[in-house]
Amino acid sequence: MTQQVITTQDGHVQILRLNRPDKKNALTGDMYLGLADGLNTAGENPNTRVVLITGTAGCFTAGNDIGDLLNQPAGDHPDGDNRPFSQFIRAIDGISKPVIAAVDGLAIGVGTTMLLHCDLVYASDNVRFHLPFTDLGLVPEAASSALLPQLAGYAKASEMLLLSEPFDSQTALSIGLINRIFPAASLEQETRVIAHKLAAKPPQSVQSTKALVKKNRGDIASVITDELRVFTAQQKSLEAKEALSAFLERRPPDFSKF
Ligand code: COA
């Protein structure tokens, strides 16, 4: 079977590449576990100083696999807190080494919210960011309900999370979600240059700086726990069932009955 998360080492940089292009790199449980494992391995490997997460040409990720959301409502934990998604988010929140993302094409759902946990984010001029949780009968995850208002302010974050409108790279830049925009053709190369530049710096200084910057973001682990509880409850709702089924059946959802 084709590997859907490809891990490679480029000097001191570990690259995690999402690789399910026929499904727009939609994330399955196995892919979350692959990402979590890659991050945990990077954290322990003394040869790795920086992690770079990217996707395939024209696609970062279309977010959580919708079939999985419909058919695997909670995993085997009442609050969903040991599901593969949770393992990934805990890993990216917990890693002490810097994480960089190179984002092209689609960054939907967790494709956008995981960026809130990256230390540097570079995007192409052709990205569709989208937080479609209310359109799917769901709620924000990956601590985005706290991290997005911290970044963008209450009004903008509420607009993005309640109205669920897609936004482009310029908007992402203006709210501070990304650091810089590159042409799609040079995005990965430019990002690798920055990753190597960071990896050449004294590693303890870099990691301590990351820890100090992150400390002021508050108790993000608790936010992840709270969100997972509400997300899991909402995921089992008839609203979510209608929205997720509608996507799979390629029809508009009907929320008039709720
Ligand atoms: N979960 C599962 N499958 C997905 C998916 C997802 N999140 N996103 C895309 N796919 C699949 C499609 O079902 C389709 O599969 P098929 O070829 O077997 O029918 C394939 O990927 C290509 O997607 P398609 O919708 O045909 O491409 P598009 O270019 O017309 O649209 C998107 C791309 C991303 C706009 C659209 O697929 C979409 O809205 N996806 C859902 C995004 C989402 O809501 N994610 C969940 C966030 S919590």
Boltz pocket constraint, residues with backbone or C-beta under 6 A from the ligand:
constraints:
  - pocket:
      binder: B
      contacts: [[A, 21], [A, 22], [A, 23], [A, 24], [A, 26], [A, 27], [A, 62], [A, 63], [A, 64], [A, 65], [A, 66], [A, 67], [A, 106], [A, 108], [A, 109], [A, 110], [A, 132], [A, 136], [A, 247]]
      max_distance: 6.0
